[in-house]
Amino acid sequence: MNTETNRIEYKQQLTNELEKEAIAFLNYHEGGVIYIGIDKTGKIIGVSDMDGDMLKIKDRLKNNIMPSCMGLFDVAAEEIESKDVIKITFASGTEKPYYIKKLGMSEKGAFIRVGTAAEPMPVKMIESLFAKRIRNSIGKIKSQNQNLTFEQLKIYYEGANKTLNQQFASNLELLTEEGKYNYVAYLLADINGMSVKVAKYDGFDRVDLTENNEYGYCSLVKAVKQVLDKMEVENKTLAKITPKEREEKRLWNPVALREAVINAIVHNDYTSEVPPKFEFFDDRIEITSFGSLPQGMAESEFFEGYSVPRNKELMRVFRDLDLVEHLGSGVPRILKSYGKECFKFTENFLRMTFPASEQVAPQVTAQVTEQATEQATEQVTAQVTMQVPCKYHASTMQVKELVKILDKEMNRQEIQSTLNLSNRDNFRLSYLKPALEQGFIEMTIPDKPNSSLQKYRLTISGKQLKEKL
C-alpha cells in the first residue's frame, strides 16, 4: 500500500482515536478514508473480528459525533493481499464544525485534517464555521403536514431484509429538534405534494410535447423506482445487422443513466420545493436538478468524486435500500461513458445532457451469412438507413454548413462572414434559426438573445453532428 496522505489514514486496529480521525475528515473540505487493519507504513495486517469491528464503528460514529454524521460515511469490508481490512469513507459534511459529543464544540472536541494528521481546530475556525453552518436544510425544516404515514417505506425496507422499528423516525433523522416530522419525512411519506416530471418531445426542442408523466405524490423512494422503470423502457436496445453478426447497443449507457437519475434526485435542493426533471429529445436526454454545486465545492472536486451530500438523510435511506452504492462513486461512473462537457452548472441548477447513440432500427432482422455478397450487405445497409429517421438526416445542408465552420464561440457577423453570406435575413432564417431550433448550437447569453455581446457555440449534439460530417 501507499503511504498516508491528506485524505488517507491507516490504523493497525480499531482504537479510541476513531472519532477524532473521523471528525477531522468530516470537517475537511475533501473528506477522506480510514483503513483499519493497515499499519502506518502501509503494511497489511488485517482485522480478526471483521463483523464485530464494523458494528462497533457504525455505533460509535452514530452516537459519539455531533452534529449527526449519518449518511456521511460508508463502512465496507475489503480484501487486500488476502487479508481482511475495513474501509471507512467520509464525505465532507455540510454542518461543520463536527465534534466529539462529550467534549463539545471546543479545541478538545473539534479537529481538522492537516497534512496526514488530525489537528485540534482553532477557536477562530470553530466560530467561523459555526457562523456559516447551513441551517436551511430539509432535515431542519418542519413538515407542514404532521399526519404522515410510512407504509411504502416500511415495505421497501422489508424488501431489503431490514426492518423499521418504532424508533425509525428518530433513527432515520425524520424529526426536527422539537420532535416534529421534518421535510425529509414529508418526502418519504406515503402521500406528499412532490412530483417528478418525465417529459418526451418530438424533435430537438421543447415545442412538440408528446408525453408528460408525473411520478410522485408518494414516497420519494417509490417515485425513484417509477422513474428508473420509465428510463429502462425508453433506453431501447437497437440492433444492427452486419455481414458477420448482429450488433446491439443501448441508446444510453444504463449504468451511467441510473447513476445520473439517482444523483439528480438524492442531491436535489428541495428547500425551494423544486423537484428534478427528466426530458427526452430525439437526440439526447437532459436531467436537471435544482441546486448547483454544494457550498465550497469546486467543479474539479466534483469531477474527482469528492462527496458533499446535500441531503444526508436521503442519502442514508437510499444507501440502506441499496439504491446508492459508495460515497462519491456516482460521478466517476458517469464520466466513464460521458465527458465533463455533458455537465452544465448554473447559479441555481445542474444539468446533465447525454447524447443518444447513433440510432439503428431494431426491427431490421434480415439474416446475412458470412458468405453474403456485397450486394446483400448494401441492401441491408440501405434498409437500416431508410427505416430510421436519424437526427442527422433531419438537418438541412445549410445547418450542416454552419456546424462545420463553428469551431469556437463566434458572433453572428463572424459566422455569416465565414460562410460568405451577404444576405442577413437568409442567414438568420436558413442557417442560424434552424440550427438553434434543432439544438445543434446555443447562445452564450440565452437570457438576452438580442445582446450585442451575443455569441454562438456548438452543443453536445452539434459536436456529435460535426464528427459525423
C-alpha positions as CSV (number, residue, x, y, z in Angstrom):
1,M,0.0,0.0,0.0
2,N,1.0,3.6,-0.5
3,T,1.8,5.9,2.4
4,E,-0.8,8.0,4.2
5,T,-1.9,11.3,2.5
6,N,-4.1,14.2,3.4
7,R,-7.2,12.0,2.5
8,I,-6.0,8.6,3.7
9,E,-5.4,7.4,7.3
10,Y,-4.1,3.9,8.3
11,K,-5.0,2.3,11.6
12,Q,-3.5,-1.1,12.6
13,Q,-6.5,-1.8,14.7
14,L,-9.7,-0.1,16.0
15,T,-8.6,2.4,18.6
16,N,-10.2,5.1,20.8
17,E,-9.0,7.7,18.2
18,L,-11.6,6.7,15.7
19,E,-13.9,9.6,16.4
20,K,-11.0,12.1,16.3
21,E,-9.9,10.9,12.8
22,A,-13.5,10.8,11.6
23,I,-14.2,14.3,12.7
24,A,-11.1,15.6,11.0
25,F,-12.3,14.2,7.7
26,L,-15.9,15.4,8.2
27,N,-14.5,18.9,8.8
28,Y,-12.1,18.7,5.8
29,H,-13.3,20.1,2.5
30,E,-12.4,16.9,0.6
31,G,-13.5,14.2,3.1
32,G,-11.2,11.2,3.4
33,V,-10.7,7.4,4.1
34,I,-9.7,5.5,7.2
35,Y,-8.4,1.9,6.7
36,I,-8.5,-0.4,9.8
37,G,-6.0,-3.3,9.5
38,I,-3.1,-1.4,7.9
39,D,-0.2,0.0,9.9
40,K,1.4,3.4,9.4
41,T,4.0,2.1,6.9
42,G,1.2,0.7,4.7
43,K,1.8,-2.9,5.7
44,I,-1.4,-5.0,5.5
45,I,-2.1,-6.5,9.0
46,G,-5.7,-7.4,8.7
47,V,-8.5,-7.5,11.3
48,S,-9.5,-10.5,13.2
49,D,-13.2,-9.6,14.0
50,M,-14.5,-8.0,10.8
51,D,-18.2,-8.1,11.7
52,G,-17.7,-7.1,15.3
53,D,-15.5,-4.2,14.4
54,M,-17.8,-2.9,11.7
55,L,-20.7,-2.9,14.1
56,K,-18.6,-1.0,16.7
57,I,-17.5,1.6,14.1
58,K,-21.1,2.3,13.0
59,D,-22.3,2.6,16.6
60,R,-19.5,4.9,17.7
61,L,-19.9,7.2,14.7
62,K,-23.6,7.3,15.2
63,N,-23.6,8.1,18.9
64,N,-20.4,9.9,19.6
65,I,-20.3,12.7,17.0
66,M,-22.3,15.9,16.7
67,P,-24.0,17.1,14.5
68,S,-25.2,13.7,13.3
69,C,-22.9,12.3,10.6
70,M,-25.3,9.6,9.5
71,G,-25.4,9.5,5.7
72,L,-21.9,11.0,5.5
73,F,-19.9,7.8,5.9
74,D,-19.6,4.3,4.4
75,V,-18.2,1.2,6.2
76,A,-17.1,-1.6,3.9
77,A,-15.1,-4.8,4.1
78,E,-12.2,-5.2,1.6
79,E,-9.7,-7.9,0.9
80,I,-6.2,-6.7,0.3
81,E,-3.3,-9.2,-0.2
82,S,-5.7,-12.0,1.0
83,K,-6.3,-10.2,4.3
84,D,-9.5,-8.6,5.6
85,V,-9.4,-4.8,6.2
86,I,-12.1,-2.3,6.9
87,K,-12.5,0.8,4.7
88,I,-14.4,3.8,6.2
89,T,-15.1,6.5,3.6
90,F,-16.1,10.0,4.8
91,A,-17.8,12.8,2.8
92,S,-17.2,16.4,3.7
93,G,-20.1,17.5,6.0
94,T,-22.3,20.5,5.4
95,E,-22.9,21.2,9.1
96,K,-19.3,22.0,10.2
97,P,-17.8,22.1,12.7
98,Y,-18.3,18.4,13.7
99,Y,-17.0,17.5,17.2
100,I,-16.9,14.7,19.8
101,K,-20.2,14.9,21.6
102,K,-18.9,14.6,25.2
103,L,-16.1,17.1,24.7
104,G,-18.3,19.8,23.0
105,M,-17.6,22.3,20.3
106,S,-14.1,23.2,21.5
107,E,-10.4,22.6,20.6
108,K,-10.6,19.4,22.6
109,G,-13.6,18.1,20.7
110,A,-13.2,19.5,17.1
111,F,-10.5,18.5,14.7
112,I,-9.3,19.3,11.2
113,R,-7.1,17.3,8.7
114,V,-3.7,19.0,8.3
115,G,-1.4,17.0,6.1
116,T,-1.5,13.4,7.4
117,A,-2.6,14.3,10.9
118,A,-5.8,15.2,12.7
119,E,-5.1,18.5,14.5
120,P,-7.2,20.4,17.1
121,M,-9.3,23.0,15.4
122,P,-8.5,26.6,16.4
123,V,-11.3,28.5,18.2
124,K,-11.5,31.1,15.4
125,M,-12.1,28.4,12.8
126,I,-14.7,26.8,15.0
127,E,-16.5,30.1,15.4
128,S,-16.2,30.9,11.7
129,L,-17.5,27.5,10.6
130,F,-20.4,27.6,13.1
131,A,-21.5,31.0,11.8
132,K,-21.6,29.6,8.2
133,R,-23.4,26.4,9.1
134,I,-26.2,25.7,6.7
135,R,-29.4,25.9,8.8
136,N,-31.9,25.8,6.0
137,S,-31.6,22.1,5.3
138,I,-34.6,19.7,4.7
139,G,-33.7,18.0,8.0
140,K,-34.3,21.2,9.9
141,I,-37.5,22.3,8.1
142,K,-40.7,21.3,9.8
143,S,-43.2,19.4,7.6
144,Q,-46.5,21.4,7.2
145,N,-48.3,18.1,7.4
146,Q,-47.7,16.2,10.6
147,N,-50.2,13.4,9.9
148,L,-47.8,11.3,7.9
149,T,-47.7,7.5,7.3
150,F,-44.8,5.4,6.0
151,E,-46.2,2.0,4.9
152,Q,-44.4,2.3,1.5
153,L,-41.0,3.0,3.1
154,K,-41.5,0.0,5.5
155,I,-42.3,-2.3,2.6
156,Y,-39.1,-1.2,0.8
157,Y,-37.0,-1.8,3.9
158,E,-38.5,-5.2,4.3
159,G,-37.6,-5.9,0.7
160,A,-34.0,-5.1,1.6
161,N,-34.2,-7.5,4.5
162,K,-34.2,-4.7,7.0
163,T,-37.0,-3.6,9.4
164,L,-38.1,-0.3,10.8
165,N,-38.8,-0.4,14.5
166,Q,-40.9,2.0,16.5
167,Q,-38.0,4.5,16.7
168,F,-37.4,4.5,13.0
169,A,-38.3,8.3,12.6
170,S,-35.7,9.2,15.1
171,N,-33.1,6.7,13.8
172,L,-33.5,7.9,10.2
173,E,-33.5,11.6,11.3
174,L,-37.0,12.3,10.2
175,L,-37.6,14.6,13.2
176,T,-36.7,18.2,13.9
177,E,-35.1,19.1,17.2
178,E,-38.6,19.7,18.6
179,G,-39.6,16.2,17.8
180,K,-41.8,17.1,14.8
181,Y,-41.7,15.4,11.4
182,N,-39.2,17.3,9.1
183,Y,-39.2,17.8,5.3
184,V,-37.3,14.6,4.8
185,A,-40.1,12.7,6.5
186,Y,-42.6,14.6,4.2
187,L,-40.7,13.4,1.1
188,L,-40.5,9.8,2.3
189,A,-44.2,9.7,3.4
190,D,-46.9,7.7,1.6
191,I,-48.6,10.9,0.5
192,N,-47.0,14.3,-0.3
193,G,-47.1,17.1,-2.8
194,M,-43.8,16.4,-4.5
195,S,-43.9,15.1,-8.1
196,V,-41.0,14.3,-10.6
197,K,-41.7,15.1,-14.2
198,V,-40.5,12.9,-17.1
199,A,-41.3,14.5,-20.4
200,K,-40.8,13.4,-24.0
201,Y,-40.6,15.7,-27.0
202,D,-40.8,15.1,-30.8
203,G,-37.7,16.7,-32.2
204,F,-34.8,18.6,-30.7
205,D,-36.5,21.3,-28.7
206,R,-39.4,21.8,-26.3
207,V,-42.0,22.7,-28.9
208,D,-43.8,19.4,-29.5
209,L,-44.5,17.7,-26.2
210,T,-45.7,14.1,-26.9
211,E,-45.6,12.7,-23.4
212,N,-45.8,14.2,-19.9
213,N,-45.5,11.8,-17.0
214,E,-45.7,12.7,-13.3
215,Y,-44.2,10.3,-10.8
216,G,-44.8,11.3,-7.3
217,Y,-47.3,12.4,-4.6
218,C,-46.0,9.2,-2.9
219,S,-42.8,8.2,-1.1
220,L,-39.8,9.6,-2.9
221,V,-38.4,6.0,-2.9
222,K,-41.4,4.8,-4.9
223,A,-41.2,7.8,-7.2
224,V,-37.5,7.0,-7.9
225,K,-38.2,3.4,-8.7
226,Q,-41.0,4.5,-11.1
227,V,-38.6,6.9,-12.9
228,L,-36.0,4.2,-13.2
229,D,-38.6,1.9,-14.7
230,K,-39.5,4.6,-17.2
231,M,-35.9,5.1,-18.1
232,E,-35.4,1.4,-18.7
233,V,-38.4,1.4,-21.1
234,E,-37.0,4.5,-23.1
235,N,-33.4,3.2,-23.1
236,K,-34.1,0.9,-26.1
237,T,-31.8,-1.7,-27.3
238,L,-31.0,-1.1,-31.0
239,A,-29.9,-3.8,-33.3
240,K,-27.7,-3.5,-36.4
241,I,-27.2,-6.4,-38.9
242,T,-23.7,-6.8,-40.4
243,P,-22.5,-9.5,-42.7
244,K,-21.0,-11.4,-39.8
245,E,-23.1,-10.7,-36.7
246,R,-25.9,-8.8,-35.1
247,E,-24.7,-5.8,-33.1
248,E,-26.8,-4.5,-30.2
249,K,-26.4,-1.1,-28.4
250,R,-28.5,0.8,-25.9
251,L,-29.4,4.4,-26.6
252,W,-27.6,5.4,-23.3
253,N,-25.2,3.6,-21.1
254,P,-27.5,2.0,-18.5
255,V,-25.1,2.3,-15.5
256,A,-24.4,6.0,-16.2
257,L,-28.1,6.7,-16.7
258,R,-29.1,5.1,-13.5
259,E,-26.4,7.0,-11.5
260,A,-27.5,10.2,-13.1
261,V,-31.1,9.7,-12.1
262,I,-30.3,8.7,-8.5
263,N,-27.8,11.6,-8.2
264,A,-30.3,14.1,-9.5
265,I,-33.0,13.0,-7.0
266,V,-30.9,12.4,-3.9
267,H,-28.8,15.7,-4.3
268,N,-31.7,17.9,-5.5
269,D,-32.2,21.0,-3.3
270,Y,-35.8,20.5,-2.1
271,T,-35.7,23.6,0.2
272,S,-37.4,25.6,-2.6
273,E,-39.8,22.7,-3.3
274,V,-38.5,22.4,-6.9
275,P,-38.1,18.7,-8.0
276,P,-35.7,17.4,-10.6
277,K,-37.0,16.8,-14.1
278,F,-36.1,14.4,-16.9
279,E,-36.6,15.2,-20.6
280,F,-36.2,13.0,-23.7
281,F,-35.5,14.5,-27.1
282,D,-34.8,12.8,-30.4
283,D,-31.0,13.1,-30.0
284,R,-30.5,13.3,-26.2
285,I,-31.8,13.1,-22.6
286,E,-31.5,16.1,-20.3
287,I,-31.5,15.6,-16.5
288,T,-32.0,18.8,-14.5
289,S,-31.8,19.1,-10.7
290,F,-32.3,22.3,-8.6
291,G,-29.2,23.5,-6.7
292,S,-25.8,23.9,-8.2
293,L,-22.5,22.8,-6.6
294,P,-22.6,22.4,-2.8
295,Q,-21.2,25.4,-0.9
296,G,-17.4,25.5,-1.0
297,M,-17.0,22.7,-3.7
298,A,-15.1,23.4,-6.9
299,E,-16.0,21.8,-10.3
300,S,-12.7,20.0,-10.3
301,E,-13.5,18.4,-6.9
302,F,-17.0,17.5,-8.2
303,F,-15.5,15.6,-11.1
304,E,-12.9,13.9,-9.0
305,G,-15.7,12.3,-7.0
306,Y,-15.4,14.2,-3.7
307,S,-18.7,13.8,-1.9
308,V,-20.6,16.5,-0.1
309,P,-24.2,15.1,0.2
310,R,-26.7,17.9,0.1
311,N,-29.4,15.7,1.8
312,K,-27.5,13.3,4.1
313,E,-30.8,11.9,5.5
314,L,-32.0,10.9,2.0
315,M,-28.5,9.5,1.2
316,R,-28.7,7.3,4.3
317,V,-32.1,5.9,3.4
318,F,-31.2,5.3,-0.3
319,R,-28.0,3.5,0.8
320,D,-30.0,1.4,3.2
321,L,-32.1,0.3,0.3
322,D,-29.1,-0.3,-2.0
323,L,-30.2,2.4,-4.4
324,V,-26.9,4.2,-3.8
325,E,-23.5,2.5,-3.7
326,H,-20.4,4.1,-2.2
327,L,-20.0,7.7,-1.4
328,G,-18.6,9.7,-4.4
329,S,-18.9,6.8,-6.8
330,G,-21.8,8.3,-8.9
331,V,-20.0,11.0,-10.9
332,P,-16.9,8.8,-11.8
333,R,-19.3,6.1,-13.1
334,I,-21.0,8.7,-15.3
335,L,-17.7,10.0,-16.6
336,K,-16.7,6.6,-17.8
337,S,-19.3,6.9,-20.5
338,Y,-19.8,10.7,-20.9
339,G,-17.3,13.5,-20.7
340,K,-17.2,16.6,-18.5
341,E,-18.8,18.6,-21.2
342,C,-22.1,16.8,-20.5
343,F,-22.4,18.7,-17.2
344,K,-23.6,22.3,-17.1
345,F,-23.6,24.3,-13.9
346,T,-25.6,27.5,-13.4
347,E,-26.2,29.6,-10.3
348,N,-29.3,27.5,-9.4
349,F,-29.2,24.3,-11.5
350,L,-27.1,21.4,-12.5
351,R,-28.0,19.8,-15.9
352,M,-26.6,16.6,-17.4
353,T,-27.0,16.1,-21.1
354,F,-26.4,12.7,-22.6
355,P,-26.4,12.4,-26.4
356,A,-28.1,9.3,-27.8
357,S,-26.0,6.7,-29.5
358,E,-26.5,6.5,-33.3
359,Q,-29.9,5.1,-33.8
360,V,-30.3,1.9,-35.9
361,A,-33.7,0.3,-36.4
362,P,-34.3,-2.7,-34.1
363,Q,-36.9,-4.1,-36.5
364,V,-34.4,-5.0,-39.2
365,T,-33.7,-8.7,-38.8
366,A,-32.6,-9.9,-42.2
367,Q,-30.3,-12.9,-41.9
368,V,-27.0,-12.4,-43.6
369,T,-24.4,-15.2,-43.5
370,E,-20.6,-14.8,-43.7
371,Q,-20.9,-15.8,-47.3
372,A,-23.3,-12.9,-48.0
373,T,-22.5,-11.0,-51.2
374,E,-21.6,-7.3,-51.2
375,Q,-24.9,-6.6,-52.8
376,A,-26.8,-8.2,-49.9
377,T,-24.8,-6.1,-47.4
378,E,-25.6,-3.0,-49.3
379,Q,-29.3,-3.9,-49.3
380,V,-29.3,-4.4,-45.5
381,T,-27.5,-1.1,-45.0
382,A,-29.9,0.7,-47.2
383,Q,-32.9,-0.8,-45.4
384,V,-31.5,0.3,-42.0
385,T,-30.8,3.8,-43.2
386,M,-34.3,4.1,-44.8
387,Q,-36.2,2.9,-41.8
388,V,-34.5,5.1,-39.2
389,P,-35.0,8.9,-39.3
390,C,-31.6,9.6,-37.7
391,K,-31.2,13.0,-36.2
392,Y,-28.6,13.9,-38.7
393,H,-30.9,13.3,-41.7
394,A,-33.3,15.9,-40.3
395,S,-30.7,18.8,-40.6
396,T,-30.6,20.8,-43.7
397,M,-27.5,21.4,-45.8
398,Q,-27.4,25.0,-44.5
399,V,-27.4,23.8,-40.9
400,K,-24.6,21.3,-41.7
401,E,-22.5,24.1,-43.3
402,L,-22.9,26.2,-40.2
403,V,-22.0,23.4,-37.9
404,K,-18.9,22.6,-40.0
405,I,-17.3,26.0,-39.6
406,L,-18.3,26.7,-35.9
407,D,-15.1,25.6,-34.1
408,K,-15.2,28.2,-31.3
409,E,-17.6,30.8,-29.9
410,M,-18.5,33.2,-32.7
411,N,-20.9,36.2,-33.1
412,R,-23.4,36.5,-35.9
413,Q,-21.2,38.6,-38.1
414,E,-18.2,36.2,-37.8
415,I,-20.4,33.2,-38.7
416,Q,-22.1,35.0,-41.6
417,S,-18.7,36.2,-42.9
418,T,-17.1,32.8,-42.6
419,L,-20.0,31.3,-44.6
420,N,-19.5,34.0,-47.2
421,L,-23.2,35.1,-47.0
422,S,-24.2,38.7,-47.7
423,N,-28.0,38.5,-47.0
424,R,-28.6,38.8,-43.3
425,D,-32.2,37.6,-43.4
426,N,-31.3,34.5,-45.5
427,F,-28.6,33.7,-42.9
428,R,-30.9,34.1,-40.0
429,L,-33.8,32.1,-41.5
430,S,-32.0,29.3,-43.3
431,Y,-28.9,28.8,-41.1
432,L,-29.0,30.4,-37.6
433,K,-32.6,29.8,-36.6
434,P,-33.0,26.2,-37.7
435,A,-29.6,25.3,-36.1
436,L,-30.8,26.8,-32.8
437,E,-34.2,25.1,-33.0
438,Q,-32.6,21.7,-33.8
439,G,-30.3,22.0,-30.8
440,F,-27.0,21.9,-32.7
441,I,-25.9,25.4,-31.5
442,E,-26.7,27.5,-28.4
443,M,-26.4,31.1,-27.4
444,T,-23.7,32.1,-24.9
445,I,-26.1,34.6,-23.3
446,P,-29.5,32.8,-23.6
447,D,-31.3,35.2,-21.2
448,K,-30.5,38.2,-23.6
449,P,-31.0,36.9,-27.1
450,N,-30.5,40.4,-28.7
451,S,-27.4,41.3,-26.7
452,S,-24.7,43.0,-28.7
453,L,-22.2,40.6,-27.0
454,Q,-24.2,37.5,-28.1
455,K,-22.2,34.6,-29.5
456,Y,-23.0,31.1,-30.6
457,R,-21.3,27.7,-29.9
458,L,-21.8,24.1,-30.7
459,T,-23.9,22.0,-28.3
460,I,-23.0,18.4,-27.5
461,S,-25.4,17.3,-30.3
462,G,-23.7,19.8,-32.6
463,K,-20.3,18.4,-31.8
464,Q,-21.6,14.9,-32.4
465,L,-23.0,16.0,-35.8
466,K,-19.7,17.7,-36.7
467,E,-17.9,14.5,-36.1
468,K,-20.3,12.7,-38.4
469,L,-19.8,15.3,-41.1
